[in-house]
């Protein structure tokens, strides 16, 4: 469960930014967000990086 808190699903990240999941995947491909792949082949994004990017895009200095 603690490991779940470390990562976000693509839909969670997309909802935070107000974009489509394909945008999140493009940002990942462009190097804006790192992701890991689960054993089942699903992508997960580091929550800390998602929040950092969200802060950068919203003028937050976190």
N, CA, C, O and CB atoms as a CASP TS submission, in Angstrom:
PFRMAT TS
TARGET T0000
AUTHOR 0000-0000-0000
METHOD Language model
MODEL 1
PARENT N/A
ATOM      1  N   UNK     1       0.827  -1.200   0.000  1.00  0.00           N
ATOM      2  CA  UNK     1       0.000   0.000   0.000  1.00  0.00           C
ATOM      3  C   UNK     1       0.868   1.260   0.000  1.00  0.00           C
ATOM      4  O   UNK     1       0.552   2.229  -0.691  1.00  0.00           O
ATOM      5  CB  UNK     1      -0.939   0.001   1.214  1.00  0.00           C
ATOM      6  N   UNK     2       1.966   1.251   0.776  1.00  0.00           N
ATOM      7  CA  UNK     2       2.839   2.422   0.812  1.00  0.00           C
ATOM      8  C   UNK     2       3.447   2.681  -0.554  1.00  0.00           C
ATOM      9  O   UNK     2       3.668   3.832  -0.929  1.00  0.00           O
ATOM     10  CB  UNK     2       3.944   2.238   1.855  1.00  0.00           C
ATOM     11  N   UNK     3       3.720   1.614  -1.306  1.00  0.00           N
ATOM     12  CA  UNK     3       4.276   1.757  -2.644  1.00  0.00           C
ATOM     13  C   UNK     3       3.271   2.415  -3.580  1.00  0.00           C
ATOM     14  O   UNK     3       3.660   3.145  -4.492  1.00  0.00           O
ATOM     15  CB  UNK     3       4.700   0.396  -3.196  1.00  0.00           C
ATOM     16  N   UNK     4       1.983   2.166  -3.363  1.00  0.00           N
ATOM     17  CA  UNK     4       0.933   2.779  -4.186  1.00  0.00           C
ATOM     18  C   UNK     4       0.969   4.297  -4.045  1.00  0.00           C
ATOM     19  O   UNK     4       0.703   5.018  -5.007  1.00  0.00           O
ATOM     20  CB  UNK     4      -0.462   2.238  -3.789  1.00  0.00           C
ATOM     21  N   UNK     5       1.299   4.787  -2.841  1.00  0.00           N
ATOM     22  CA  UNK     5       1.343   6.223  -2.602  1.00  0.00           C
ATOM     23  C   UNK     5       2.491   6.890  -3.343  1.00  0.00           C
ATOM     24  O   UNK     5       2.461   8.098  -3.579  1.00  0.00           O
ATOM     25  CB  UNK     5       1.460   6.498  -1.122  1.00  0.00           C
ATOM     26  N   UNK     6       3.491   6.119  -3.708  1.00  0.00           N
ATOM     27  CA  UNK     6       4.668   6.648  -4.396  1.00  0.00           C
ATOM     28  C   UNK     6       4.394   6.903  -5.878  1.00  0.00           C
ATOM     29  O   UNK     6       5.088   7.694  -6.516  1.00  0.00           O
ATOM     30  CB  UNK     6       5.841   5.683  -4.244  1.00  0.00           C
ATOM     31  N   UNK     7       3.389   6.236  -6.417  1.00  0.00           N
ATOM     32  CA  UNK     7       3.105   6.305  -7.849  1.00  0.00           C
ATOM     33  C   UNK     7       1.688   6.779  -8.135  1.00  0.00           C
ATOM     34  O   UNK     7       0.800   6.688  -7.287  1.00  0.00           O
ATOM     35  CB  UNK     7       3.326   4.951  -8.487  1.00  0.00           C
ATOM     36  N   UNK     8       1.496   7.286  -9.348  1.00  0.00           N
ATOM     37  CA  UNK     8       0.170   7.682  -9.825  1.00  0.00           C
ATOM     38  C   UNK     8      -0.122   6.940 -11.116  1.00  0.00           C
ATOM     39  O   UNK     8       0.774   6.692 -11.922  1.00  0.00           O
ATOM     40  CB  UNK     8       0.078   9.226 -10.039  1.00  0.00           C
ATOM     41  N   UNK     9      -1.362   6.597 -11.299  1.00  0.00           N
ATOM     42  CA  UNK     9      -1.800   6.014 -12.563  1.00  0.00           C
ATOM     43  C   UNK     9      -1.921   7.142 -13.588  1.00  0.00           C
ATOM     44  O   UNK     9      -2.095   8.301 -13.210  1.00  0.00           O
ATOM     45  CB  UNK     9      -3.164   5.245 -12.397  1.00  0.00           C
ATOM     46  N   UNK    10      -1.831   6.819 -14.875  1.00  0.00           N
ATOM     47  CA  UNK    10      -1.958   7.854 -15.906  1.00  0.00           C
ATOM     48  C   UNK    10      -3.253   8.659 -15.780  1.00  0.00           C
ATOM     49  O   UNK    10      -3.242   9.876 -15.966  1.00  0.00           O
ATOM     50  CB  UNK    10      -1.891   7.219 -17.282  1.00  0.00           C
ATOM     51  N   UNK    11      -4.359   8.000 -15.468  1.00  0.00           N
ATOM     52  CA  UNK    11      -5.640   8.709 -15.351  1.00  0.00           C
ATOM     53  C   UNK    11      -5.632   9.691 -14.184  1.00  0.00           C
ATOM     54  O   UNK    11      -6.230  10.763 -14.276  1.00  0.00           O
ATOM     55  CB  UNK    11      -6.786   7.710 -15.179  1.00  0.00           C
ATOM     56  N   UNK    12      -4.962   9.336 -13.088  1.00  0.00           N
ATOM     57  CA  UNK    12      -4.877  10.243 -11.936  1.00  0.00           C
ATOM     58  C   UNK    12      -4.082  11.492 -12.298  1.00  0.00           C
ATOM     59  O   UNK    12      -4.486  12.610 -11.980  1.00  0.00           O
ATOM     60  CB  UNK    12      -4.229   9.533 -10.729  1.00  0.00           C
ATOM     61  N   UNK    13      -2.951  11.290 -12.963  1.00  0.00           N
ATOM     62  CA  UNK    13      -2.118  12.422 -13.370  1.00  0.00           C
ATOM     63  C   UNK    13      -2.867  13.295 -14.373  1.00  0.00           C
ATOM     64  O   UNK    13      -2.822  14.522 -14.285  1.00  0.00           O
ATOM     65  CB  UNK    13      -0.787  11.929 -13.975  1.00  0.00           C
ATOM     66  N   UNK    14      -3.546  12.672 -15.314  1.00  0.00           N
ATOM     67  CA  UNK    14      -4.299  13.422 -16.323  1.00  0.00           C
ATOM     68  C   UNK    14      -5.392  14.260 -15.672  1.00  0.00           C
ATOM     69  O   UNK    14      -5.606  15.412 -16.050  1.00  0.00           O
ATOM     70  CB  UNK    14      -4.915  12.465 -17.359  1.00  0.00           C
ATOM     71  N   UNK    15      -6.076  13.687 -14.699  1.00  0.00           N
ATOM     72  CA  UNK    15      -7.148  14.403 -14.006  1.00  0.00           C
ATOM     73  C   UNK    15      -6.589  15.616 -13.266  1.00  0.00           C
ATOM     74  O   UNK    15      -7.207  16.681 -13.267  1.00  0.00           O
ATOM     75  CB  UNK    15      -7.879  13.466 -13.020  1.00  0.00           C
ATOM     76  N   UNK    16      -5.424  15.462 -12.635  1.00  0.00           N
ATOM     77  CA  UNK    16      -4.788  16.562 -11.917  1.00  0.00           C
ATOM     78  C   UNK    16      -4.500  17.735 -12.853  1.00  0.00           C
ATOM     79  O   UNK    16      -4.745  18.890 -12.504  1.00  0.00           O
ATOM     80  CB  UNK    16      -3.493  16.085 -11.254  1.00  0.00           C
ATOM     81  N   UNK    17      -3.977  17.431 -14.043  1.00  0.00           N
ATOM     82  CA  UNK    17      -3.616  18.473 -15.005  1.00  0.00           C
ATOM     83  C   UNK    17      -4.788  18.938 -15.864  1.00  0.00           C
ATOM     84  O   UNK    17      -4.712  19.986 -16.505  1.00  0.00           O
ATOM     85  CB  UNK    17      -2.516  17.976 -15.898  1.00  0.00           C
ATOM     86  N   UNK    18      -5.865  18.167 -15.877  1.00  0.00           N
ATOM     87  CA  UNK    18      -6.999  18.513 -16.734  1.00  0.00           C
ATOM     88  C   UNK    18      -6.716  18.217 -18.195  1.00  0.00           C
ATOM     89  O   UNK    18      -7.169  18.941 -19.082  1.00  0.00           O
ATOM     90  CB  UNK    18      -7.354  19.977 -16.569  1.00  0.00           C
ATOM     91  N   UNK    19      -5.960  17.143 -18.447  1.00  0.00           N
ATOM     92  CA  UNK    19      -5.605  16.758 -19.815  1.00  0.00           C
ATOM     93  C   UNK    19      -5.969  15.295 -20.038  1.00  0.00           C
ATOM     94  O   UNK    19      -6.372  14.601 -19.105  1.00  0.00           O
ATOM     95  CB  UNK    19      -4.091  16.994 -20.088  1.00  0.00           C
ATOM     96  N   UNK    20      -5.828  14.836 -21.254  1.00  0.00           N
ATOM     97  CA  UNK    20      -6.073  13.443 -21.607  1.00  0.00           C
ATOM     98  C   UNK    20      -4.868  12.591 -21.200  1.00  0.00           C
ATOM     99  O   UNK    20      -3.754  13.101 -21.087  1.00  0.00           O
ATOM    100  CB  UNK    20      -6.357  13.302 -23.126  1.00  0.00           C
ATOM    101  N   UNK    21      -5.093  11.313 -20.984  1.00  0.00           N
ATOM    102  CA  UNK    21      -3.986  10.420 -20.626  1.00  0.00           C
ATOM    103  C   UNK    21      -2.924  10.362 -21.720  1.00  0.00           C
ATOM    104  O   UNK    21      -1.751  10.123 -21.433  1.00  0.00           O
ATOM    105  CB  UNK    21      -4.513   9.017 -20.346  1.00  0.00           C
ATOM    106  N   UNK    22      -3.325  10.576 -22.966  1.00  0.00           N
ATOM    107  CA  UNK    22      -2.336  10.574 -24.058  1.00  0.00           C
ATOM    108  C   UNK    22      -1.347  11.727 -23.904  1.00  0.00           C
ATOM    109  O   UNK    22      -0.183  11.606 -24.285  1.00  0.00           O
ATOM    110  CB  UNK    22      -3.044  10.668 -25.427  1.00  0.00           C
ATOM    111  N   UNK    23      -1.809  12.840 -23.347  1.00  0.00           N
ATOM    112  CA  UNK    23      -0.912  13.968 -23.098  1.00  0.00           C
ATOM    113  C   UNK    23       0.127  13.587 -22.052  1.00  0.00           C
ATOM    114  O   UNK    23       1.304  13.918 -22.192  1.00  0.00           O
ATOM    115  CB  UNK    23      -1.707  15.211 -22.641  1.00  0.00           C
ATOM    116  N   UNK    24      -0.303  12.897 -21.010  1.00  0.00           N
ATOM    117  CA  UNK    24       0.629  12.439 -19.976  1.00  0.00           C
ATOM    118  C   UNK    24       1.674  11.518 -20.600  1.00  0.00           C
ATOM    119  O   UNK    24       2.859  11.621 -20.283  1.00  0.00           O
ATOM    120  CB  UNK    24      -0.128  11.708 -18.830  1.00  0.00           C
ATOM    121  N   UNK    25       1.248  10.630 -21.472  1.00  0.00           N
ATOM    122  CA  UNK    25       2.183   9.713 -22.133  1.00  0.00           C
ATOM    123  C   UNK    25       3.153  10.466 -23.035  1.00  0.00           C
ATOM    124  O   UNK    25       4.328  10.107 -23.115  1.00  0.00           O
ATOM    125  CB  UNK    25       1.416   8.667 -22.950  1.00  0.00           C
ATOM    126  N   UNK    26       2.673  11.507 -23.716  1.00  0.00           N
ATOM    127  CA  UNK    26       3.562  12.326 -24.557  1.00  0.00           C
ATOM    128  C   UNK    26       4.583  13.058 -23.697  1.00  0.00           C
ATOM    129  O   UNK    26       5.759  13.133 -24.052  1.00  0.00           O
ATOM    130  CB  UNK    26       2.745  13.342 -25.393  1.00  0.00           C
ATOM    131  N   UNK    27       4.135  13.601 -22.561  1.00  0.00           N
ATOM    132  CA  UNK    27       5.061  14.286 -21.659  1.00  0.00           C
ATOM    133  C   UNK    27       6.125  13.316 -21.165  1.00  0.00           C
ATOM    134  O   UNK    27       7.293  13.682 -21.032  1.00  0.00           O
ATOM    135  CB  UNK    27       4.305  14.906 -20.465  1.00  0.00           C
ATOM    136  N   UNK    28       5.725  12.094 -20.899  1.00  0.00           N
ATOM    137  CA  UNK    28       6.678  11.074 -20.454  1.00  0.00           C
ATOM    138  C   UNK    28       7.684  10.764 -21.559  1.00  0.00           C
ATOM    139  O   UNK    28       8.883  10.669 -21.299  1.00  0.00           O
ATOM    140  CB  UNK    28       5.940   9.789 -20.030  1.00  0.00           C
ATOM    141  N   UNK    29       7.201  10.608 -22.784  1.00  0.00           N
ATOM    142  CA  UNK    29       8.079  10.327 -23.925  1.00  0.00           C
ATOM    143  C   UNK    29       9.048  11.482 -24.170  1.00  0.00           C
ATOM    144  O   UNK    29      10.167  11.271 -24.638  1.00  0.00           O
ATOM    145  CB  UNK    29       7.245  10.062 -25.190  1.00  0.00           C
ATOM    146  N   UNK    30       8.612  12.710 -23.851  1.00  0.00           N
ATOM    147  CA  UNK    30       9.448  13.891 -24.043  1.00  0.00           C
ATOM    148  C   UNK    30      10.421  14.103 -22.883  1.00  0.00           C
ATOM    149  O   UNK    30      11.250  15.012 -22.925  1.00  0.00           O
ATOM    150  CB  UNK    30       8.575  15.121 -24.213  1.00  0.00           C
ATOM    151  N   UNK    31      10.322  13.267 -21.848  1.00  0.00           N
ATOM    152  CA  UNK    31      11.237  13.377 -20.720  1.00  0.00           C
ATOM    153  C   UNK    31      10.774  14.285 -19.600  1.00  0.00           C
ATOM    154  O   UNK    31      11.535  14.546 -18.668  1.00  0.00           O
ATOM    155  CB  UNK    31      12.531  13.852 -21.200  1.00  0.00           C
ATOM    156  N   UNK    32       9.537  14.775 -19.666  1.00  0.00           N
ATOM    157  CA  UNK    32       9.025  15.648 -18.603  1.00  0.00           C
ATOM    158  C   UNK    32       8.642  14.864 -17.358  1.00  0.00           C
ATOM    159  O   UNK    32       8.694  15.395 -16.249  1.00  0.00           O
ATOM    160  CB  UNK    32       7.822  16.434 -19.101  1.00  0.00           C
ATOM    161  N   UNK    33       8.258  13.607 -17.533  1.00  0.00           N
ATOM    162  CA  UNK    33       7.864  12.736 -16.421  1.00  0.00           C
ATOM    163  C   UNK    33       8.481  11.364 -16.615  1.00  0.00           C
ATOM    164  O   UNK    33       8.405  10.794 -17.704  1.00  0.00           O
ATOM    165  CB  UNK    33       6.318  12.628 -16.312  1.00  0.00           C
ATOM    166  N   UNK    34       9.090  10.832 -15.567  1.00  0.00           N
ATOM    167  CA  UNK    34       9.590   9.456 -15.623  1.00  0.00           C
ATOM    168  C   UNK    34       8.459   8.511 -15.259  1.00  0.00           C
ATOM    169  O   UNK    34       7.575   8.847 -14.472  1.00  0.00           O
ATOM    170  CB  UNK    34      10.808   9.254 -14.670  1.00  0.00           C
ATOM    171  N   UNK    35       8.504   7.345 -15.836  1.00  0.00           N
ATOM    172  CA  UNK    35       7.505   6.335 -15.486  1.00  0.00           C
ATOM    173  C   UNK    35       8.191   4.993 -15.305  1.00  0.00           C
ATOM    174  O   UNK    35       9.321   4.781 -15.746  1.00  0.00           O
ATOM    175  CB  UNK    35       6.400   6.241 -16.570  1.00  0.00           C
ATOM    176  N   UNK    36       7.482   4.101 -14.648  1.00  0.00           N
ATOM    177  CA  UNK    36       7.926   2.717 -14.526  1.00  0.00           C
ATOM    178  C   UNK    36       6.813   1.857 -15.089  1.00  0.00           C
ATOM    179  O   UNK    36       5.658   2.276 -15.170  1.00  0.00           O
ATOM    180  CB  UNK    36       8.264   2.329 -13.032  1.00  0.00           C
ATOM    181  N   UNK    37       7.178   0.661 -15.471  1.00  0.00           N
ATOM    182  CA  UNK    37       6.194  -0.259 -16.028  1.00  0.00           C
ATOM    183  C   UNK    37       5.967  -1.391 -15.032  1.00  0.00           C
ATOM    184  O   UNK    37       6.921  -1.994 -14.540  1.00  0.00           O
ATOM    185  CB  UNK    37       6.660  -0.816 -17.411  1.00  0.00           C
ATOM    186  N   UNK    38       4.707  -1.674 -14.738  1.00  0.00           N
ATOM    187  CA  UNK    38       4.383  -2.762 -13.820  1.00  0.00           C
ATOM    188  C   UNK    38       4.603  -4.096 -14.520  1.00  0.00           C
ATOM    189  O   UNK    38       4.796  -4.147 -15.735  1.00  0.00           O
ATOM    190  CB  UNK    38       2.923  -2.644 -13.311  1.00  0.00           C
ATOM    191  N   UNK    39       4.573  -5.158 -13.754  1.00  0.00           N
ATOM    192  CA  UNK    39       4.718  -6.489 -14.345  1.00  0.00           C
ATOM    193  C   UNK    39       3.605  -6.772 -15.348  1.00  0.00           C
ATOM    194  O   UNK    39       3.794  -7.545 -16.287  1.00  0.00           O
ATOM    195  CB  UNK    39       4.721  -7.561 -13.252  1.00  0.00           C
ATOM    196  N   UNK    40       2.457  -6.154 -15.151  1.00  0.00           N
ATOM    197  CA  UNK    40       1.334  -6.331 -16.069  1.00  0.00           C
ATOM    198  C   UNK    40       1.406  -5.427 -17.289  1.00  0.00           C
ATOM    199  O   UNK    40       0.519  -5.474 -18.142  1.00  0.00           O
ATOM    200  CB  UNK    40       0.047  -6.083 -15.347  1.00  0.00           C
ATOM    201  N   UNK    41       2.458  -4.593 -17.390  1.00  0.00           N
ATOM    202  CA  UNK    41       2.648  -3.738 -18.553  1.00  0.00           C
ATOM    203  C   UNK    41       2.015  -2.360 -18.448  1.00  0.00           C
ATOM    204  O   UNK    41       1.973  -1.627 -19.436  1.00  0.00           O
ATOM    205  CB  UNK    41       2.111  -4.413 -19.738  1.00  0.00           C
ATOM    206  N   UNK    42       1.521  -1.993 -17.263  1.00  0.00           N
ATOM    207  CA  UNK    42       0.890  -0.686 -17.074  1.00  0.00           C
ATOM    208  C   UNK    42       1.928   0.348 -16.654  1.00  0.00           C
ATOM    209  O   UNK    42       2.914   0.012 -15.998  1.00  0.00           O
ATOM    210  CB  UNK    42      -0.236  -0.770 -16.023  1.00  0.00           C
ATOM    211  N   UNK    43       1.709   1.591 -17.026  1.00  0.00           N
ATOM    212  CA  UNK    43       2.616   2.677 -16.669  1.00  0.00           C
ATOM    213  C   UNK    43       2.180   3.298 -15.348  1.00  0.00           C
ATOM    214  O   UNK    43       0.990   3.445 -15.070  1.00  0.00           O
ATOM    215  CB  UNK    43       2.659   3.747 -17.785  1.00  0.00           C
ATOM    216  N   UNK    44       3.170   3.655 -14.546  1.00  0.00           N
ATOM    217  CA  UNK    44       2.948   4.390 -13.310  1.00  0.00           C
ATOM    218  C   UNK    44       3.941   5.543 -13.292  1.00  0.00           C
ATOM    219  O   UNK    44       5.087   5.404 -13.719  1.00  0.00           O
ATOM    220  CB  UNK    44       3.108   3.467 -12.043  1.00  0.00           C
ATOM    221  N   UNK    45       3.481   6.677 -12.792  1.00  0.00           N
ATOM    222  CA  UNK    45       4.300   7.886 -12.746  1.00  0.00           C
ATOM    223  C   UNK    45       4.647   8.204 -11.302  1.00  0.00           C
ATOM    224  O   UNK    45       3.823   8.023 -10.405  1.00  0.00           O
ATOM    225  CB  UNK    45       3.569   9.079 -13.406  1.00  0.00           C
ATOM    226  N   UNK    46       5.865   8.677 -11.078  1.00  0.00           N
ATOM    227  CA  UNK    46       6.297   9.029  -9.737  1.00  0.00           C
ATOM    228  C   UNK    46       5.487  10.229  -9.252  1.00  0.00           C
ATOM    229  O   UNK    46       5.527  11.300  -9.859  1.00  0.00           O
ATOM    230  CB  UNK    46       7.819   9.336  -9.708  1.00  0.00           C
ATOM    231  N   UNK    47       4.757  10.047  -8.164  1.00  0.00           N
ATOM    232  CA  UNK    47       3.890  11.100  -7.621  1.00  0.00           C
ATOM    233  C   UNK    47       4.674  12.386  -7.382  1.00  0.00           C
ATOM    234  O   UNK    47       4.189  13.477  -7.685  1.00  0.00           O
ATOM    235  CB  UNK    47       3.234  10.633  -6.310  1.00  0.00           C
ATOM    236  N   UNK    48       5.879  12.261  -6.842  1.00  0.00           N
ATOM    237  CA  UNK    48       6.702  13.435  -6.551  1.00  0.00           C
ATOM    238  C   UNK    48       7.004  14.225  -7.828  1.00  0.00           C
ATOM    239  O   UNK    48       6.964  15.456  -7.815  1.00  0.00           O
ATOM    240  CB  UNK    48       8.013  13.010  -5.867  1.00  0.00           C
ATOM    241  N   UNK    49       7.302  13.539  -8.915  1.00  0.00           N
ATOM    242  CA  UNK    49       7.597  14.223 -10.181  1.00  0.00           C
ATOM    243  C   UNK    49       6.348  14.851 -10.786  1.00  0.00           C
ATOM    244  O   UNK    49       6.402  15.947 -11.343  1.00  0.00           O
ATOM    245  CB  UNK    49       8.217  13.246 -11.177  1.00  0.00           C
ATOM    246  N   UNK    50       5.230  14.152 -10.674  1.00  0.00           N
ATOM    247  CA  UNK    50       3.967  14.701 -11.183  1.00  0.00           C
ATOM    248  C   UNK    50       3.656  16.002 -10.448  1.00  0.00           C
ATOM    249  O   UNK    50       3.286  16.998 -11.071  1.00  0.00           O
ATOM    250  CB  UNK    50       2.797  13.676 -11.012  1.00  0.00           C
ATOM    251  N   UNK    51       3.804  15.993  -9.134  1.00  0.00           N
ATOM    252  CA  UNK    51       3.504  17.187  -8.346  1.00  0.00           C
ATOM    253  C   UNK    51       4.503  18.309  -8.633  1.00  0.00           C
ATOM    254  O   UNK    51       4.131  19.483  -8.632  1.00  0.00           O
ATOM    255  CB  UNK    51       3.510  16.849  -6.852  1.00  0.00           C
ATOM    256  N   UNK    52       5.773  17.955  -8.881  1.00  0.00           N
ATOM    257  CA  UNK    52       6.772  18.967  -9.240  1.00  0.00           C
ATOM    258  C   UNK    52       6.395  19.648 -10.544  1.00  0.00           C
ATOM    259  O   UNK    52       6.421  20.875 -10.644  1.00  0.00           O
ATOM    260  CB  UNK    52       8.171  18.336  -9.359  1.00  0.00           C
ATOM    261  N   UNK    53       6.040  18.839 -11.550  1.00  0.00           N
ATOM    262  CA  UNK    53       5.660  19.394 -12.840  1.00  0.00           C
ATOM    263  C   UNK    53       4.400  20.235 -12.716  1.00  0.00           C
ATOM    264  O   UNK    53       4.296  21.299 -13.327  1.00  0.00           O
ATOM    265  CB  UNK    53       5.453  18.280 -13.862  1.00  0.00           C
ATOM    266  N   UNK    54       3.441  19.761 -11.925  1.00  0.00           N
ATOM    267  CA  UNK    54       2.205  20.520 -11.719  1.00  0.00           C
ATOM    268  C   UNK    54       2.531  21.879 -11.106  1.00  0.00           C
ATOM    269  O   UNK    54       1.967  22.899 -11.505  1.00  0.00           O
ATOM    270  CB  UNK    54       1.218  19.737 -10.810  1.00  0.00           C
ATOM    271  N   UNK    55       3.445  21.888 -10.134  1.00  0.00           N
ATOM    272  CA  UNK    55       3.854  23.139  -9.509  1.00  0.00           C
ATOM    273  C   UNK    55       4.529  24.077 -10.493  1.00  0.00           C
ATOM    274  O   UNK    55       4.263  25.279 -10.489  1.00  0.00           O
ATOM    275  CB  UNK    55       4.781  22.861  -8.352  1.00  0.00           C
ATOM    276  N   UNK    56       5.401  23.538 -11.338  1.00  0.00           N
ATOM    277  CA  UNK    56       6.080  24.356 -12.352  1.00  0.00           C
ATOM    278  C   UNK    56       5.075  24.972 -13.313  1.00  0.00           C
ATOM    279  O   UNK    56       5.199  26.138 -13.690  1.00  0.00           O
ATOM    280  CB  UNK    56       7.103  23.515 -13.130  1.00  0.00           C
ATOM    281  N   UNK    57       4.096  24.197 -13.701  1.00  0.00           N
ATOM    282  CA  UNK    57       3.123  24.674 -14.681  1.00  0.00           C
ATOM    283  C   UNK    57       2.112  25.643 -14.074  1.00  0.00           C
ATOM    284  O   UNK    57       1.431  26.368 -14.799  1.00  0.00           O
ATOM    285  CB  UNK    57       2.394  23.501 -15.297  1.00  0.00           C
ATOM    286  N   UNK    58       2.015  25.656 -12.746  1.00  0.00           N
ATOM    287  CA  UNK    58       1.057  26.527 -12.076  1.00  0.00           C
ATOM    288  C   UNK    58       1.734  27.622 -11.265  1.00  0.00           C
ATOM    289  O   UNK    58       1.106  28.249 -10.412  1.00  0.00           O
ATOM    290  CB  UNK    58       0.164  25.713 -11.178  1.00  0.00           C
ATOM    291  N   UNK    59       3.013  27.850 -11.534  1.00  0.00           N
ATOM    292  CA  UNK    59       3.732  28.947 -10.895  1.00  0.00           C
ATOM    293  C   UNK    59       4.067  28.714  -9.436  1.00  0.00           C
ATOM    294  O   UNK    59       4.369  29.662  -8.712  1.00  0.00           O
ATOM    295  CB  UNK    59       2.941  30.182 -11.009  1.00  0.00           C
ATOM    296  N   UNK    60       4.018  27.462  -8.992  1.00  0.00           N
ATOM    297  CA  UNK    60       4.366  27.120  -7.617  1.00  0.00           C
ATOM    298  C   UNK    60       5.860  26.885  -7.537  1.00  0.00           C
ATOM    299  O   UNK    60       6.429  26.245  -8.421  1.00  0.00           O
ATOM    300  CB  UNK    60       3.583  25.872  -7.128  1.00  0.00           C
ATOM    301  N   UNK    61       6.498  27.379  -6.513  1.00  0.00           N
ATOM    302  CA  UNK    61       7.938  27.173  -6.334  1.00  0.00           C
ATOM    303  C   UNK    61       8.188  26.083  -5.304  1.00  0.00           C
ATOM    304  O   UNK    61       8.882  26.315  -4.314  1.00  0.00           O
ATOM    305  CB  UNK    61       8.631  28.484  -5.904  1.00  0.00           C
ATOM    306  N   UNK    62       7.622  24.875  -5.530  1.00  0.00           N
ATOM    307  CA  UNK    62       7.810  23.775  -4.578  1.00  0.00           C
ATOM    308  C   UNK    62       8.870  22.833  -5.038  1.00  0.00           C
ATOM    309  O   UNK    62       9.158  21.848  -4.358  1.00  0.00           O
ATOM    310  CB  UNK    62       6.525  23.022  -4.364  1.00  0.00           C
TER
END
